């Protein structure tokens, strides 16, 4: 590590949207300018869960947040603090001295609305003033707006829940994604010549509107496969089941059980419905596949 320490972008970074992106890009730029190392400091659970005793449904679980930061911004170091009562009750001055010592921070990069320390008494401006008096750097990033609105994780969560995937992706700056290990299913898809892969949602994350989406599956080797992806409970077979992700990978032939894959969502195609029988479902899957392919090919051609 550079002797000059770390330029640390600090925040929760749920979804790693375009507002967060400005912090991360500035951290990289500042690190390059000062011959330091860019890094990210986040928390393992959302502070509101403990502070306000309100469970916040997240866009991305911890593993996905880290993966997005690595993949989209090429920042190698992502640290997660365990948000417990000791951290919650730490004064804002104590948090600064604690984090500087623990992570060798030479400069902070935070958002305009960043708060920290006991009762949220620490603010971005207080952090900047403290840093100025203690020989540290501090950059404050202004609000980022799109379509006349301040970009926020809260707003994007609502878009995802409503199935507004194309709009959510514009605010995220990348496709909304779900990652996980492929789980064994009931192999009904094979009987319909449409074998699928099944993923479970991580506990505590937002579940998109039930229905079928044009998506892409990204496999461990980095290859991408167009995918007609269903989110929901598969009502034709188990209407009282738990919500999951079931993807039919177009033109793919292989075994992915036990492999970790990522599903990138692009557009909502239709609501989830219950079919009379497997034949009717099979016909609809082929229609969904054709619509997925047409949408994604058209999207790729516009780039």
N, C-alpha and C positions, 0 to 999 in steps of 0.2 A: 504493500500500500504506500501511496505517496506520503512523504513526511508531513505534507501540508494538511493531512487529514481528509475528512469526508464533507462533501456538500450534500446535506441531507434534506430531501423532500419529505415533509411530514404530513400525514393525513390518513384517513381511513381508505380512501381510493376505491369505494365500492363501484364496480363496473368499469373502472379506469376509463372514464369518459373524456371528452375533448377538453373540459375544464381542467381535469387532473393532468391531462396531457401537457398543458402549458406549464404546470409546475415541473413535470418530469423533464421536459425539454430545456427549461431554464436551469434546472439542476445540472444537466449534462453540460450545457454551455458554460455555466459558472465554474464547474469543475475543470473544464478544459482551460479556461482563462487563468485559473489560479493553480494549475498543476496539482489538483486534488482529485479525489475519487468520487464519482456520483453514487448516491445510494438512496434508499427509501426506508423510512420508518413508519410502520403501521401498527395495528393492534389485532390480536387474534379474534376478539369478539367486538361487536359494536358497542361503544361506550354507553349509548342510550339504554342498552339492556340492563345495565347495573345502575346507572345514574337515575334514570326515570322509571326503571322497572317496566319498560315497554319493549317487547320483542320486535326488533326491526327485521322485516323480510329483506334479504339481501339480493342484489343482482348476481354477485359472484361470491363463492365460498373462498376461504383463505388460499387454497391451492390455485384456484383459477385467477385470483387477483395477482398472485406472484407470477404465474405463467404469462398473463397479459403484459405485465410490466417488463418481463424479460423479452417477450416476443415482439411487442409493439415499440418498445423504447430502448431495448438493448442495454438496460441497466442491470449489471450482474448481481449486485447486493441488495437484497430486500430483507429487512429485519422486522420481526413481529414481537411486540411487547404484550405480555399477558395483562389484560386489563382487569385488575382485581381491586379490592377496597383500599389496599395500600397505595396503589397508583392513583386511584380516584381521589384520595384524601391528601395527596402530595400537593404542597403549594406550587404555584406556577414557577416561582424562583427555584425551588428545589428540583422541579422537573427539568429545568434548563441545565442546572449544574450536574444533575444525575445523567442526563442524556449526553452532554458534552464529554463527560468522563468515560462513560460506557462505550460510546461509539466514536470518540475522537473527532467530534464535529467542529469544523472551522466556519461553516456557514449553513444557515437554515434557509429553506425555501418553503413558504406556506401560502395558503390562500387568504384572501382578504377577510374571510369570515372564520378563520381558525381560532378556536378557543381551547384552553387546556388548563390543567391544575384544578385544585379544589374549587367546587362551585362554578367552574368555568371562568374564574377570575382572570386567567391569563388570556390576552388577546394578541392578535398579530402585531399591533402597534406597540404593546408592552414588550413583546419579544424583540422587536426591532430596536427599541430604546435600550433594553438590557444588553443586547449584543453590541450596540454602539459603545456602551460604557465599559465593555469587557473585552474589546478587541476581537469580536467575532463579526461575521457577516450575516446579514438577514435580508432576503428578498421577499417582497409581498406581491403576489400575483392577483391582479384585478379579476372581477367577475367576467366570465366568458359568456357571450350571448349568441343565440342562434334562433332564427325566426322571431326575433324581438323578445326572447325570454332568456333569463339566466339559466344556464345549463346546471342541472342538479340531479343527483342520484334519485331523489324522491320522485321527481318528474318522470325520469326514465323508467322507474319501477312501475308506475301507473301505465305507461305506454306498453310495456311488456305484458302486464296483466290484461290489457285490452286488446292484445294481438296486433298492435300498431308497430310491427317489427321493422318496416322500412324506415319509419320516422325515428324509432328508437336507435337504429343503427347510425343514422345521421348524427344524433346527439352523442352516441358512444364514440363514433369515429372508427368503428370496427364492427363486425357482426356480433350480435349477442350470441353467446355460446354456452353449451353445457358439456362438461367433460366428465368422464368416468370410465369404470371398467365394465366391459360388455358382460352382461349377465345371461345365464341360461334362460330361455323362454319356453313356450309350449310347442315350438316348432310348427305352428299352424301355417306360418308364411310359406314354408317349404312345400306344403301340400297345394298351395295356390300359385306356385312358381314365383313367389315373391318373398324369399327369405329375408328376415329382418334382424337387426341388432337392437338390444334393449339396454337402456341406461336408467338408473334411478336418480332422482333429484337429491342433492345433498340436503340434510336437515337445515331448515331455517332460510331457504332461498325462495325467491319469487317463482311461482309456477306460471308460465305464459298461459294465455287464453287457450282452452281446450280446442284442438282442431289440427288440421294438417298444414304443414309449412313446406315451402321450397327451401331446401337446406343443402349443405355440403358436409360430408363426413371427412374428417382429417385423420388419417391412420398413423400408426407409430413411425412408418417410414417416410412420413411427410406427404404422401400422395393424397389427393383430394378426389372425392367421388360424389357426384350429384346424388341427392337423397330426398325422397319424399318422407317427411318425418311427422309422425303423429304424437301430439302431446295430449295425454288424458288417461282414461281408465279402461279403454278398449270395451265399450259398452255392449258390443255384439256378444262378447264372451264372458265378461266379468264386470257388470255395471256398478258393482259396489267395491271395485278394486282400488288400489292406491295409484295416484297419478304417476306416470312415468313417461319416458321418451322411447318411441319405437320407430326405427328408421329402416326404410327399404333403400339400399344402395343400388343405384341404377348401374347395370352392366358389370357388377362386381361378383366374383365367384371366389370365395375363400372362407376360412374359419377365423373369426375374430374373438371367440370366447376367451375371456381372461385378459384380453388386450385393453390397454387404455386408449380411448379415442376421444375426439372432440367433434361435436356437432355445431356448425355455424348456421344460424337461422337468418333467412333473407326476406321471406314474405309469407304472410298468412294466405292460404288458399281457400280453405272452407272450414266450417265448424265440424266438430266431432259428432257423428250420428250413429245410431244403432241400425244395423242391417238385418234383413230377414234371415239370411243364411250366408254361408261361406262363398257361394257363387256370386251373389250380389256384391259382397265385400271385395272379392277378387277383381271383379270388373271395375269397381271404383278405384282400387289401388292402381290399376293400369292407367286409368284416367289421371289420377294424381301424379303418377310418374311422368306421363306425357306433359302435363301442365308444368311440373317442376322443371323438366328439361327445357321446355320452351322458354320459361321465365329466365332461367339461369344462363342459357345461351344468349338470349337477348341482352341480359345484363352485362355479360362478359364482352359482347360485341360493342357495347356502348362505351367501354372503358378505353 
